[in-house]
Amino acid sequence: MITVVLKKLVVALMICNILVLGLAPVVEARLIGTHEALQMTQREEQLARINRIFSGSEVQEQMLAFGVEPKDVQDRLAVLTDEELRQLAGRLQDMPAGGDGVLAVVGLVFVVLIILELVGVTNIFTKL
């Protein structure tokens, strides 16, 4: 009986300390403009389009042949800026569909990996 009361007292004191010391998480709510909402939607659409292309079996086989894991590609796509993502989506859209398009996609992935390596976002090539 005493331990239950003591536990409740300790929990209540911890909650008070968190609130008094300001350790509670801060939440920011704000309105976003139409332009910002459209940019977020476009980014999601571009990511979905690129992911559809990269999820193809031939593309994944080529990436694995180069020693690039599909999970690594997903992680790198997530850190691309909006402009880099827009450029990548544009290049992928301009590529021909068919046999030589797969190699072009793999080449483009390789170029993206090199850019991310040079910028310092990744260190995949230091493992080789």
Backbone as a printed PyTorch tensor [residue, N CA C, xyz], in Angstrom:
tensor([[[  0.8280,  -1.1920,   0.0000],
         [  0.0000,   0.0000,   0.0000],
         [  0.8720,   1.2550,   0.0000]],

        [[  1.8700,   1.2540,   0.8510],
         [  2.7550,   2.4190,   0.9500],
         [  3.5770,   2.5540,  -0.3260]],

        [[  3.9870,   1.4290,  -0.9180],
         [  4.8020,   1.4990,  -2.1340],
         [  4.0090,   2.0770,  -3.3030]],

        [[  2.7260,   1.7760,  -3.3780],
         [  1.8920,   2.3180,  -4.4530],
         [  1.7620,   3.8190,  -4.2930]],

        [[  1.5210,   4.2810,  -3.0830],
         [  1.4110,   5.7140,  -2.8160],
         [  2.7420,   6.3970,  -3.0790]],

        [[  3.8360,   5.7480,  -2.6710],
         [  5.1640,   6.3070,  -2.8880],
         [  5.4770,   6.3960,  -4.3860]],

        [[  5.1200,   5.3660,  -5.1590],
         [  5.3500,   5.3880,  -6.6060],
         [  4.5650,   6.5200,  -7.2620]],

        [[  3.3110,   6.7020,  -6.8390],
         [  2.5010,   7.7800,  -7.4090],
         [  3.0850,   9.1380,  -7.0650]],

        [[  3.6070,   9.2760,  -5.8430],
         [  4.2210,  10.5340,  -5.4300],
         [  5.4750,  10.8210,  -6.2430]],

        [[  6.3000,   9.7960,  -6.4670],
         [  7.5200,   9.9670,  -7.2530],
         [  7.1780,  10.3590,  -8.6870]],

        [[  6.1950,   9.7010,  -9.2790],
         [  5.7900,  10.0300, -10.6460],
         [  5.2680,  11.4570, -10.7240]],

        [[  4.4690,  11.8620,  -9.7490],
         [  3.9370,  13.2230,  -9.7330],
         [  5.0600,  14.2390,  -9.5980]],

        [[  6.0540,  13.9560,  -8.7560],
         [  7.1900,  14.8660,  -8.6060],
         [  8.0170,  14.9490,  -9.8860]],

        [[  8.1890,  13.8110, -10.5680],
         [  8.9420,  13.8160, -11.8230],
         [  8.2200,  14.6440, -12.8780]],

        [[  6.9180,  14.5210, -12.9480],
         [  6.1400,  15.2970, -13.9150],
         [  6.2530,  16.7840, -13.6010]],

        [[  6.1680,  17.1320, -12.3410],
         [  6.3070,  18.5450, -11.9510],
         [  7.6820,  19.0740, -12.3110]],

        [[  8.7350,  18.2850, -12.0850],
         [ 10.0860,  18.7050, -12.4330],
         [ 10.2270,  18.9270, -13.9350]],

        [[  9.6700,  18.0270, -14.7040],
         [  9.7540,  18.1680, -16.1580],
         [  9.0670,  19.4440, -16.6080]],

        [[  7.8970,  19.7110, -16.0730],
         [  7.1620,  20.9060, -16.4760],
         [  7.8460,  22.1730, -15.9920]],

        [[  8.3840,  22.1610, -14.7820],
         [  9.0330,  23.3480, -14.2280],
         [ 10.3540,  23.6150, -14.9320]],

        [[ 11.1240,  22.5870, -15.1970],
         [ 12.4340,  22.7670, -15.8180],
         [ 12.3360,  22.9920, -17.3290]],

        [[ 11.1670,  22.8490, -17.8710],
         [ 10.9970,  23.0980, -19.3040],
         [ 11.4820,  21.9620, -20.1700]],

        [[ 11.4890,  20.7760, -19.6570],
         [ 11.9440,  19.6420, -20.4430],
         [ 10.8410,  19.0120, -21.2790]],

        [[  9.6590,  19.5760, -21.1820],
         [  8.5530,  19.0660, -21.9800],
         [  8.7860,  19.4480, -23.4450]],

        [[  8.3930,  18.6010, -24.3630],
         [  8.6170,  18.9180, -25.7790],
         [  7.8270,  20.1540, -26.2070]],

        [[  8.4570,  20.9280, -27.0620],
         [  7.8270,  22.1460, -27.5680],
         [  7.2250,  21.8340, -28.9370]],

        [[  5.9980,  22.2170, -29.1160],
         [  5.2990,  21.9740, -30.3690],
         [  5.0260,  23.3150, -31.0210]],

        [[  5.3270,  23.3950, -32.3090],
         [  5.0900,  24.6300, -33.0460],
         [  4.0060,  24.3780, -34.0750]],

        [[  2.9910,  25.1970, -34.0290],
         [  1.9120,  25.0940, -35.0130],
         [  1.8730,  26.4000, -35.7930]],

        [[  1.7890,  26.2650, -37.1070],
         [  1.7210,  27.4670, -37.9280],
         [  0.9710,  27.1370, -39.2080]],

        [[  0.5120,  28.1680, -39.8470],
         [ -0.1410,  28.0110, -41.1370],
         [  0.9190,  27.9180, -42.2180]],

        [[  0.6390,  27.1100, -43.2130],
         [  1.5510,  27.0510, -44.3470],
         [  0.8140,  27.5980, -45.5600]],

        [[  1.5870,  28.2070, -46.4330],
         [  1.0040,  28.7880, -47.6250],
         [  0.7610,  27.7470, -48.7050]],

        [[  0.0500,  28.1510, -49.7120],
         [ -0.2680,  27.2550, -50.8220],
         [  1.0010,  26.8030, -51.5340]],

        [[  1.9380,  27.7320, -51.7140],
         [  3.1810,  27.4140, -52.4130],
         [  3.9540,  26.3310, -51.6590]],

        [[  4.0530,  26.4790, -50.3510],
         [  4.7730,  25.4970, -49.5370],
         [  4.0710,  24.1420, -49.5550]],

        [[  2.7390,  24.1540, -49.5060],
         [  1.9720,  22.9000, -49.5550],
         [  2.1680,  22.2070, -50.8960]],

        [[  2.1940,  22.9860, -51.9820],
         [  2.4230,  22.3980, -53.3070],
         [  3.8200,  21.8130, -53.4230]],

        [[  4.8060,  22.4960, -52.8470],
         [  6.1730,  21.9800, -52.8910],
         [  6.2730,  20.6460, -52.1560]],

        [[  5.6040,  20.5490, -51.0050],
         [  5.6280,  19.2980, -50.2530],
         [  4.9640,  18.1820, -51.0490]],

        [[  3.8620,  18.4920, -51.7200],
         [  3.1570,  17.4990, -52.5210],
         [  4.0020,  17.0770, -53.7170]],

        [[  4.6480,  18.0430, -54.3710],
         [  5.4890,  17.7270, -55.5190],
         [  6.6610,  16.8450, -55.0970]],

        [[  7.2430,  17.1400, -53.9460],
         [  8.3590,  16.3240, -53.4640],
         [  7.9100,  14.8830, -53.2570]],

        [[  6.7470,  14.7110, -52.6430],
         [  6.2350,  13.3600, -52.4080],
         [  5.9720,  12.6390, -53.7200]],

        [[  5.4130,  13.3490, -54.7040],
         [  5.1510,  12.7350, -56.0090],
         [  6.4470,  12.3550, -56.7120]],

        [[  7.4440,  13.2360, -56.6490],
         [  8.7230,  12.9430, -57.2820],
         [  9.3970,  11.7460, -56.6160]],

        [[  9.3590,  11.6960, -55.2890],
         [  9.9340,  10.5530, -54.5750],
         [  9.2150,   9.2620, -54.9540]],

        [[  7.8940,   9.3110, -55.0500],
         [  7.1280,   8.1190, -55.4160],
         [  7.4960,   7.6580, -56.8260]],

        [[  7.6290,   8.6160, -57.7560],
         [  7.9840,   8.2700, -59.1420],
         [  9.3780,   7.6480, -59.2000]],

        [[ 10.3260,   8.2410, -58.4980],
         [ 11.6960,   7.7240, -58.5030],
         [ 11.7460,   6.3590, -57.8340]],

        [[ 11.0180,   6.1990, -56.7400],
         [ 10.9990,   4.9020, -56.0510],
         [ 10.4050,   3.8150, -56.9240]],

        [[  9.3940,   4.1560, -57.7330],
         [  8.8220,   3.1640, -58.6550],
         [  9.8690,   2.6970, -59.6540]],

        [[ 10.6550,   3.6340, -60.1520],
         [ 11.6900,   3.2700, -61.1280],
         [ 12.7690,   2.4250, -60.4630]],

        [[ 13.2220,   2.8410, -59.2860],
         [ 14.3010,   2.1280, -58.6090],
         [ 13.8530,   0.7880, -58.0300]],

        [[ 12.5580,   0.5800, -57.8910],
         [ 12.0830,  -0.6900, -57.3380],
         [ 11.9790,  -1.7770, -58.3980]],

        [[ 12.2520,  -1.4340, -59.6490],
         [ 12.2370,  -2.4400, -60.7110],
         [ 13.3130,  -3.4820, -60.4910]],

        [[ 13.0210,  -4.7090, -60.8720],
         [ 13.9520,  -5.8150, -60.6020],
         [ 15.2770,  -5.6510, -61.3450]],

        [[ 15.2180,  -5.1720, -62.5920],
         [ 16.4500,  -4.9940, -63.3580],
         [ 17.3390,  -3.9160, -62.7420]],

        [[ 16.7240,  -2.8340, -62.3110],
         [ 17.4950,  -1.7410, -61.7090],
         [ 18.1270,  -2.2130, -60.4100]],

        [[ 17.3690,  -2.9330, -59.6070],
         [ 17.9130,  -3.4130, -58.3400],
         [ 19.0330,  -4.4250, -58.5550]],

        [[ 18.9000,  -5.2580, -59.5810],
         [ 19.9710,  -6.2110, -59.8940],
         [ 21.2520,  -5.4750, -60.2690]],

        [[ 21.1130,  -4.4350, -61.0780],
         [ 22.2950,  -3.6650, -61.4760],
         [ 22.9170,  -2.9400, -60.2800]],

        [[ 22.0720,  -2.3960, -59.4110],
         [ 22.6020,  -1.7130, -58.2300],
         [ 23.3530,  -2.6950, -57.3410]],

        [[ 22.7830,  -3.8860, -57.1620],
         [ 23.4700,  -4.9000, -56.3550],
         [ 24.7680,  -5.3340, -57.0210]],

        [[ 24.7870,  -5.3740, -58.3470],
         [ 26.0160,  -5.7170, -59.0580],
         [ 27.1000,  -4.6700, -58.8080]],

        [[ 26.7010,  -3.4110, -58.6180],
         [ 27.6530,  -2.3530, -58.2980],
         [ 27.9570,  -2.2910, -56.8040]],

        [[ 27.2920,  -3.1360, -56.0160],
         [ 27.5270,  -3.1490, -54.5750],
         [ 26.7170,  -2.1250, -53.8060]],

        [[ 25.6310,  -1.6530, -54.4020],
         [ 24.7810,  -0.6550, -53.7570],
         [ 23.5040,  -1.3360, -53.2920]],

        [[ 23.2410,  -1.2680, -52.0120],
         [ 22.0290,  -1.8540, -51.4550],
         [ 20.8300,  -0.9420, -51.7280]],

        [[ 19.6760,  -1.5070, -52.0580],
         [ 18.4780,  -0.6920, -52.2900],
         [ 18.1200,   0.1810, -51.0880]],

        [[ 18.3720,  -0.2930, -49.8930],
         [ 18.0920,   0.5010, -48.6840],
         [ 18.9660,   1.7560, -48.6550]],

        [[ 20.2180,   1.6330, -49.0970],
         [ 21.1120,   2.7910, -49.1460],
         [ 20.5870,   3.8390, -50.1220]],

        [[ 20.0400,   3.3710, -51.2460],
         [ 19.4830,   4.2980, -52.2290],
         [ 18.3010,   5.0490, -51.6250]],

        [[ 17.4340,   4.3310, -50.9180],
         [ 16.2820,   4.9780, -50.2800],
         [ 16.7400,   6.0230, -49.2650]],

        [[ 17.7640,   5.6860, -48.4970],
         [ 18.2770,   6.6370, -47.5080],
         [ 18.8520,   7.8810, -48.1800]],

        [[ 19.5360,   7.6910, -49.2850],
         [ 20.1480,   8.8310, -49.9760],
         [ 19.0940,   9.6930, -50.6670]],

        [[ 18.0550,   9.0570, -51.1900],
         [ 16.9760,   9.8270, -51.8060],
         [ 16.2780,  10.6980, -50.7720]],

        [[ 16.1830,  10.2030, -49.5630],
         [ 15.4890,  10.9500, -48.5130],
         [ 16.2330,  12.2240, -48.1220]],

        [[ 17.5580,  12.2680, -48.3200],
         [ 18.3180,  13.4500, -47.9170],
         [ 18.5840,  14.4200, -49.0700]],

        [[ 18.0960,  14.0960, -50.2560],
         [ 18.2740,  15.0200, -51.3760],
         [ 17.4640,  16.2920, -51.1450]],

        [[ 18.0120,  17.4080, -51.5820],
         [ 17.2560,  18.6560, -51.5010],
         [ 16.1520,  18.6300, -52.5470]],

        [[ 15.2250,  19.5680, -52.4390],
         [ 14.1230,  19.6270, -53.3970],
         [ 14.6490,  19.8340, -54.8160]],

        [[ 15.6560,  20.6740, -54.9630],
         [ 16.2100,  20.9540, -56.2940],
         [ 16.8890,  19.7170, -56.8720]],

        [[ 17.6730,  19.0070, -56.0620],
         [ 18.3330,  17.7890, -56.5300],
         [ 17.3090,  16.7230, -56.9030]],

        [[ 16.2680,  16.6280, -56.1050],
         [ 15.2100,  15.6590, -56.3840],
         [ 14.4760,  16.0110, -57.6710]],

        [[ 14.2320,  17.2900, -57.8920],
         [ 13.5690,  17.7480, -59.1110],
         [ 14.4350,  17.4280, -60.3350]],

        [[ 15.7480,  17.6650, -60.2330],
         [ 16.6470,  17.3630, -61.3460],
         [ 16.6810,  15.8660, -61.6420]],

        [[ 16.7500,  15.0620, -60.5900],
         [ 16.7770,  13.6130, -60.7790],
         [ 15.4920,  13.1200, -61.4070]],

        [[ 14.3600,  13.6120, -60.9410],
         [ 13.0710,  13.2050, -61.5160],
         [ 12.9780,  13.6360, -62.9750]],

        [[ 13.4740,  14.8250, -63.2960],
         [ 13.4620,  15.2920, -64.6810],
         [ 14.3170,  14.4310, -65.5780]],

        [[ 15.4890,  14.0560, -65.1020],
         [ 16.3770,  13.2060, -65.9050],
         [ 15.7680,  11.8240, -66.1230]],

        [[ 15.1550,  11.2930, -65.0730],
         [ 14.5410,   9.9750, -65.2110],
         [ 13.3580,  10.0080, -66.1630]],

        [[ 12.6320,  11.1110, -66.1620],
         [ 11.4780,  11.2340, -67.0520],
         [ 11.9190,  11.3450, -68.5060]],

        [[ 13.0550,  11.9710, -68.7600],
         [ 13.5460,  12.1600, -70.1200],
         [ 14.2010,  10.9100, -70.6930]],

        [[ 14.5270,   9.9470, -69.8430],
         [ 15.2180,   8.7480, -70.3240],
         [ 14.2640,   7.8490, -71.0880]],

        [[ 14.7850,   7.1530, -72.0730],
         [ 13.9310,   6.2500, -72.8470],
         [ 13.5460,   5.0270, -72.0290]],

        [[ 12.3600,   4.5160, -72.2970],
         [ 11.9240,   3.2840, -71.6390],
         [ 12.4720,   2.1200, -72.4330]],

        [[ 12.9800,   1.1290, -71.7600],
         [ 13.5000,  -0.0390, -72.4580],
         [ 14.8480,  -0.4500, -71.9240]],

        [[ 15.5600,  -1.2260, -72.7490],
         [ 16.7990,  -1.8350, -72.3150],
         [ 17.8850,  -0.8650, -71.9170]],

        [[ 18.1890,   0.1360, -72.7560],
         [ 19.2970,   1.0210, -72.4210],
         [ 18.9070,   2.0280, -71.3390]],

        [[ 17.6200,   2.1690, -71.0650],
         [ 17.1780,   3.0680, -70.0040],
         [ 17.5800,   2.5680, -68.6300]],

        [[ 17.6300,   1.2650, -68.4760],
         [ 18.0090,   0.6830, -67.1840],
         [ 19.4520,   1.0460, -66.8660]],

        [[ 20.3190,   0.9080, -67.8520],
         [ 21.7180,   1.2680, -67.6190],
         [ 21.8580,   2.7580, -67.3510]],

        [[ 21.0520,   3.5570, -68.0130],
         [ 21.1040,   4.9960, -67.7710],
         [ 20.6550,   5.3250, -66.3480]],

        [[ 19.6380,   4.6370, -65.8650],
         [ 19.1720,   4.8460, -64.4890],
         [ 20.2530,   4.4430, -63.5040]],

        [[ 20.8720,   3.3090, -63.7500],
         [ 21.9470,   2.8540, -62.8650],
         [ 23.1040,   3.8570, -62.9090]],

        [[ 23.4160,   4.3440, -64.0990],
         [ 24.4630,   5.3670, -64.2090],
         [ 24.1020,   6.6250, -63.4600]],

        [[ 22.8450,   7.0090, -63.5360],
         [ 22.3870,   8.1970, -62.8180],
         [ 22.4660,   7.9890, -61.3130]],

        [[ 22.1140,   6.7900, -60.8560],
         [ 22.2370,   6.4770, -59.4310],
         [ 23.6970,   6.5810, -59.0080]],

        [[ 24.5710,   6.0790, -59.8420],
         [ 25.9970,   6.1400, -59.5470],
         [ 26.4660,   7.5880, -59.4600]],

        [[ 26.0010,   8.4390, -60.3670],
         [ 26.3640,   9.8580, -60.3370],
         [ 25.8360,  10.5120, -59.0640]],

        [[ 24.6030,  10.1950, -58.6720],
         [ 24.0350,  10.7470, -57.4400],
         [ 24.8650,  10.3150, -56.2410]],

        [[ 25.2740,   9.0460, -56.2270],
         [ 26.1000,   8.5550, -55.1320],
         [ 27.4410,   9.2780, -55.0660]],

        [[ 28.0260,   9.5330, -56.2230],
         [ 29.3000,  10.2570, -56.2540],
         [ 29.1160,  11.6780, -55.7340]],

        [[ 28.0370,  12.3460, -56.1550],
         [ 27.7710,  13.7100, -55.6800],
         [ 27.5920,  13.7140, -54.1710]],

        [[ 26.8130,  12.7780, -53.6560],
         [ 26.5960,  12.7130, -52.2060],
         [ 27.8900,  12.3940, -51.4670]],

        [[ 28.7480,  11.5980, -52.0760],
         [ 30.0420,  11.2900, -51.4670],
         [ 30.9300,  12.5350, -51.4190]],

        [[ 30.9550,  13.2820, -52.5090],
         [ 31.7870,  14.4880, -52.5570],
         [ 31.2900,  15.5730, -51.6090]],

        [[ 29.9780,  15.6680, -51.4480],
         [ 29.4100,  16.6700, -50.5490],
         [ 29.6400,  16.2670, -49.1010]],

        [[ 29.8460,  14.9880, -48.8490],
         [ 30.1020,  14.5270, -47.4940],
         [ 28.8790,  13.9410, -46.8030]],

        [[ 27.8070,  13.7280, -47.5500],
         [ 26.5960,  13.1660, -46.9600],
         [ 26.7870,  11.6740, -46.6840]],

        [[ 27.5290,  11.0000, -47.5490],
         [ 27.7210,   9.5580, -47.3870],
         [ 29.2050,   9.2380, -47.3720]],

        [[ 29.4990,   8.0010, -47.0430],
         [ 30.8810,   7.5170, -47.1330],
         [ 30.9000,   6.0830, -47.6630]],

        [[ 30.1030,   5.8240, -48.6770],
         [ 29.9730,   4.4670, -49.2170],
         [ 31.2430,   4.0270, -49.9480]],

        [[ 31.9280,   4.9390, -50.6080],
         [ 33.0810,   4.5540, -51.4100],
         [ 34.3460,   4.3820, -50.5780]],

        [[ 34.3250,   4.8080, -49.3370],
         [ 35.5000,   4.5920, -48.4850],
         [ 35.5820,   3.1460, -48.0170]],

        [[ 34.4640,   2.4130, -48.1400],
         [ 34.4370,   1.0070, -47.7410],
         [ 35.0680,   0.1080, -48.8010]],

        [[ 35.2210,   0.6040, -50.0180],
         [ 35.7200,  -0.2250, -51.1200],
         [ 37.2130,  -0.3780, -51.0560]]])
